[in-house]
Amino acid sequence: MAKNLNEDICRESVFSKVYEKYSRDVHDFLYYKYGEQLNPSDKAQEAFIKLWENCAKVTWESAKSFLFTVANNMMLNEIKHQKVVLRHRQLKPKEFTSEDPEHVLRQKEFLAQYETALSKLTEDQRVAFTLNKIEGKKHSEIAELLGVTQKVVEYRIYSAFNKLKSELKGIKLK
């Protein structure tokens, strides 16, 4: 081989000789050390790609060491990655609430009672009440929207509130 070894590996003819000489050895090394599950063929190819990318820095004498070191490191990185993937599969997010089932059931029952009570209101009462309590509109805004006076809106909300209170006995309303 030539004395100026740094430039030689960057030539295709020299690189292909390196490939022919070491490709089988790198593959076999990875296969016997790590098994077939981590694709030793792919890692061996990737090691040669790294050699080609760094050909100006690698001499003929250090090519074998470079290839084996890079290929081994790639496999170790792949193992680390597989461990992370496995950990994520094992740590499934738990789908639960901090509320106890009895509370959730009571909440559903209340919602059903509330909807029934709302349906018993007159339409004028229901509209005024929902605009005020659910949408948060002021009495003056509701009066303007409905085309009535503010006193009428106040009366509708007050009467709706009293009706709901009597329908939903045992439940504290604000």
C-alpha positions as CSV (number, residue, x, y, z in Angstrom):
1,M,0.0,0.0,0.0
2,A,1.0,3.6,-0.5
3,K,2.7,5.7,2.1
4,N,0.1,8.5,2.1
5,L,-2.6,6.5,3.8
6,N,-5.0,9.3,4.8
7,E,-5.9,10.0,1.2
8,D,-6.1,6.4,0.0
9,I,-9.3,5.4,1.9
10,C,-11.2,8.3,0.2
11,R,-10.5,6.8,-3.2
12,E,-13.3,4.4,-4.3
13,S,-11.0,1.6,-5.3
14,V,-9.2,1.6,-1.9
15,F,-12.5,1.9,0.0
16,S,-14.0,-1.0,-1.9
17,K,-11.0,-3.1,-0.9
18,V,-11.6,-2.2,2.7
19,Y,-15.2,-3.1,2.3
20,E,-14.4,-6.5,0.7
21,K,-11.9,-7.2,3.4
22,Y,-13.9,-6.3,6.5
23,S,-17.6,-6.3,5.7
24,R,-18.1,-10.0,6.5
25,D,-16.1,-9.7,9.7
26,V,-18.0,-6.7,11.0
27,H,-21.3,-8.4,10.2
28,D,-20.3,-11.6,11.9
29,F,-18.9,-9.8,14.9
30,L,-22.2,-8.0,15.4
31,Y,-24.3,-11.1,14.7
32,Y,-22.4,-13.2,17.2
33,K,-22.3,-10.5,19.9
34,Y,-25.8,-9.1,19.6
35,G,-27.9,-11.6,17.6
36,E,-30.1,-11.0,14.6
37,Q,-32.8,-9.0,16.2
38,L,-30.9,-5.7,16.0
39,N,-30.1,-6.1,12.3
40,P,-26.4,-6.6,12.2
41,S,-26.3,-6.2,8.4
42,D,-27.8,-2.8,8.6
43,K,-25.4,-1.7,11.4
44,A,-22.4,-3.1,9.4
45,Q,-23.5,-1.0,6.4
46,E,-24.0,2.1,8.5
47,A,-20.4,1.6,9.9
48,F,-19.1,1.7,6.4
49,I,-21.1,4.8,5.7
50,K,-19.5,6.4,8.7
51,L,-16.1,5.3,7.4
52,W,-16.8,6.9,4.0
53,E,-17.9,10.1,5.7
54,N,-14.7,10.2,7.8
55,C,-12.3,8.8,5.2
56,A,-10.0,11.8,5.4
57,K,-9.5,11.2,9.1
58,V,-9.0,7.4,9.0
59,T,-5.9,5.6,7.9
60,W,-5.7,2.2,6.3
61,E,-4.2,0.7,9.5
62,S,-7.0,2.1,11.7
63,A,-9.9,1.3,9.3
64,K,-10.6,-2.1,10.9
65,S,-10.6,-0.7,14.4
66,F,-12.7,2.3,13.3
67,L,-15.3,0.0,11.7
68,F,-15.6,-2.4,14.7
69,T,-15.8,0.5,17.2
70,V,-18.4,2.4,15.2
71,A,-20.5,-0.8,14.5
72,N,-20.4,-1.8,18.2
73,N,-21.4,1.7,19.3
74,M,-24.3,1.7,16.9
75,M,-25.5,-1.6,18.4
76,L,-25.2,-0.3,21.9
77,N,-27.2,2.8,20.9
78,E,-29.8,0.6,19.4
79,I,-30.0,-1.4,22.6
80,K,-30.5,1.8,24.6
81,H,-33.2,2.9,22.2
82,Q,-35.0,-0.5,22.5
83,K,-34.9,-0.2,26.3
84,V,-36.5,3.2,26.1
85,V,-39.2,1.9,23.8
86,L,-39.9,-1.0,26.1
87,R,-40.1,1.3,29.1
88,H,-42.6,3.5,27.3
89,R,-44.7,0.5,26.4
90,Q,-44.8,-0.7,30.0
91,L,-45.6,2.8,31.4
92,K,-49.1,3.1,29.9
93,P,-50.9,6.2,31.0
94,K,-53.5,5.3,33.6
95,E,-57.0,6.4,32.7
96,F,-58.6,7.3,35.9
97,T,-60.0,10.2,37.7
98,S,-59.3,11.1,41.3
99,E,-63.1,11.2,41.9
100,D,-64.7,8.3,43.5
101,P,-67.4,6.4,41.5
102,E,-70.1,7.4,44.0
103,H,-69.4,11.1,43.4
104,V,-69.5,10.6,39.6
105,L,-72.8,8.8,39.9
106,R,-74.3,11.5,42.1
107,Q,-73.1,14.1,39.6
108,K,-74.8,12.3,36.7
109,E,-78.0,12.0,38.7
110,F,-78.0,15.7,39.5
111,L,-77.4,16.6,35.9
112,A,-80.4,14.5,34.9
113,Q,-82.6,16.1,37.6
114,Y,-81.4,19.6,36.6
115,E,-82.2,19.0,32.9
116,T,-85.7,17.8,33.9
117,A,-86.2,20.8,36.1
118,L,-85.0,23.1,33.3
119,S,-87.5,21.6,30.9
120,K,-90.4,22.4,33.3
121,L,-89.6,26.1,33.1
122,T,-91.5,28.3,30.7
123,E,-89.5,29.2,27.6
124,D,-89.1,32.9,28.7
125,Q,-87.8,31.8,32.2
126,R,-85.4,29.2,30.7
127,V,-84.0,31.6,28.2
128,A,-83.4,34.4,30.7
129,F,-82.0,32.0,33.3
130,T,-79.6,30.2,30.9
131,L,-78.4,33.5,29.4
132,N,-77.6,34.8,32.9
133,K,-76.4,31.7,34.8
134,I,-74.8,29.7,32.0
135,E,-73.6,32.3,29.6
136,G,-72.9,34.9,32.2
137,K,-74.7,37.8,30.6
138,K,-75.9,40.8,32.7
139,H,-79.5,41.6,33.2
140,S,-79.2,44.7,31.0
141,E,-77.6,42.7,28.2
142,I,-80.4,40.1,28.4
143,A,-83.1,42.8,28.4
144,E,-81.6,44.3,25.3
145,L,-81.3,40.9,23.6
146,L,-84.9,39.9,24.3
147,G,-86.4,43.4,23.8
148,V,-87.9,43.6,27.3
149,T,-87.2,45.7,30.3
150,Q,-84.5,44.9,32.9
151,K,-87.2,44.4,35.5
152,V,-88.9,41.7,33.4
153,V,-85.6,39.9,33.0
154,E,-85.0,40.0,36.8
155,Y,-88.5,38.6,37.4
156,R,-88.0,35.8,34.9
157,I,-84.7,34.8,36.4
158,Y,-86.0,35.0,40.0
159,S,-89.1,33.0,39.2
160,A,-87.0,30.4,37.3
161,F,-84.6,30.2,40.2
162,N,-87.5,29.6,42.7
163,K,-89.0,26.9,40.4
164,L,-85.7,25.1,40.1
165,K,-85.2,25.3,43.9
166,S,-88.5,23.6,44.5
167,E,-87.8,20.9,41.9
168,L,-84.3,20.2,43.1
169,K,-85.1,19.8,46.8
170,G,-82.1,18.8,48.9
171,I,-79.6,20.4,46.5
172,K,-78.2,23.8,47.5
173,L,-78.4,26.3,44.7
174,K,-76.7,29.7,44.4
